[in-house]
C-alpha cells in the first residue's frame, strides 16, 4: 500500500525572533556535548558527572544538593539521580546538614578528587580544540550573549514559580 504524503505547512524561520539562532545554539550545544562525551568515554565519566565534580571542587568540596542543582541549572530530582550514580561509584558522599536537617550535603571523596584530576584535563582539551574555531573576541561575545540568555531564562523560570 502506498503511503500518502501529508501536507505540512511551511515554517517561516525568520518570523519568530531568535528561532534560527536557538536552533543553531541547540545544535552547537549538542555537538559540543557529544564531542566532550566521546573524549571522556574512555575515562568512565559523563559530562554531567564531570560538571558536578567541577561545581564541588570550585566550592571547596562540599555543597547542599539544592545549591548544586542551582549551579548546574537542573531540577533537584535530576541531581538526586546523578548523585546516586556518583555515590555508587565512590566519587561522592552524602551527609545530613548539621545546621538544617532538611538539607543534604554532598561532598567529594578521595576517589572523586582523583576522578576529577584524571578527567578534567581531558574535558578541557576537547573543549579547547572545539573553541579554537572562535577568535578571542568571538569567544568573549559568545560568553556575554550566553550569560544574557541564561539570566533571561532563569528570570522567566523564577517568575513562574
N, C-alpha and C positions, 0 to 999 in steps of 0.2 A: 504494500500500500504506500502510495506516495505521500510524503509529508507536505503539509501546506505551510507556506511562509506566512508568518504573522506580520502585519503592518505595525511597525514600531515608529512612533512619532519621533522626528529628529529632535536632538537637543542642541540648543544654541549655547555652546560652551562659554561664549562671551557675555551672555545675558545675565549671568549671576556673577557679581563681583567676587573675585578670588577663586572661583571654581577651577579654572585651569591651573592656577598656582597651587591650590590644595591638592589636586590630582598629582601634579609634579612633585610636591613636597612628600606626599604619601608614598609615591613610587620610589623616591630617593631614600626615604626612611627605610622602607622595606629592603631595598637593595643593599644599603649600608649595614642594616641589621643582619641580613643573610651573610654578607661577606665577613662580618665580625664573628658570627656564629660558626662559620666554616673555619676560621682561623683558630677559634677556641676549642673546636670539637676534639682534637687530639689531647687536650688538657682536661677533658671531662667536666667542663663548666659551661654554662649558658651565659648569654649577655645579661639577662635579668639577674642571675646569681652574682655575676661579677659586679654589676651595678650595685646590688645590695651590699656586697663586701666593701665596695668603694665608699658608699654612704657611711658605713660603720667606721671604716678607717679614718675618714675625714672628721668624724665626730669623736674620735678618741677611743673607739672600740665598743661602745655601748649606747643604745638608744631605746626609748619606748617604741613599740611597734607602730603606734599612731604617727610618730614623727618620721619613721621610715616610710610609711605609706604616703605622707605628705611630700617628703623629699623625692620619692620616686613617681609621684602623681599616679598612684594606684589605689584601688579600693582596699580596705582593711582585709577582706577575705582573700584577696589575691596575695597579699603579703603573708597571711597566715599559711597558705599552701606553700609558698616559696620558702618560708622559714621552716616549715615542716620537713621539706625535702633536704634543705641545707643542714638542719639539725641531725637528720638521719645520716647524712654524710660525715657528720662530726665537725662541721665548719662553724656552727653557731650553737649557742646555748641560750635557753630561756630561763628567766627567774622573775619572781614577783618583785614589784617595786616596793621597797620598804616604806616609802613615803605615801604611797597610794596603792592599796591592794587591788584596785580595779585595773591597774596598768600592768602590762607585761614588758619587761626589759629584755632586749635581745643583745647578746654580746658575742664578740669574736672569740673563737678558741684558738689554740696554737695551730691546729690544723687549718683553720680558716685563714689565719695570717699567712701561713705557708702557701695555701692555695692562691691567695691574693698576690703574694710576691711572685709566684710562678706565672699566673695568668695575666696580670695587669700589663706587663711589658708586651705580651703577645697582642692583647687588645689595642694597646697604644700604637704598636707598629702597624697593625691592619688599618686603624683609623688614620694614621699619619700618611700612609700610602694613598688612601682614598682622598683625603682632604688636600693632598698635594695638587689636585686638579684645580684648586682655587688659589687666587693670589691672596696676599695678606689682607688687602682691602676687601676683597670679596668675602673672605672668612670673617672679618670684623663686621661687615654689613649683614652677613647671614646671622651672626650672633645677636645683633641688635634686633633684627626682624623676628627671629625665633623667640627671643625674650618677650617682645611685644605681643606676639601671638599667644604665647603661653599665659601671660598675665591677663590678656583679654578673655581667654577661655576659662581661666581659673576664676575670674570675676563673675563670669556668666554662670559658672557652676555654683559659686557661693551664693549668688542671688536666688537660685532655685532651691536652696536647701532650707 
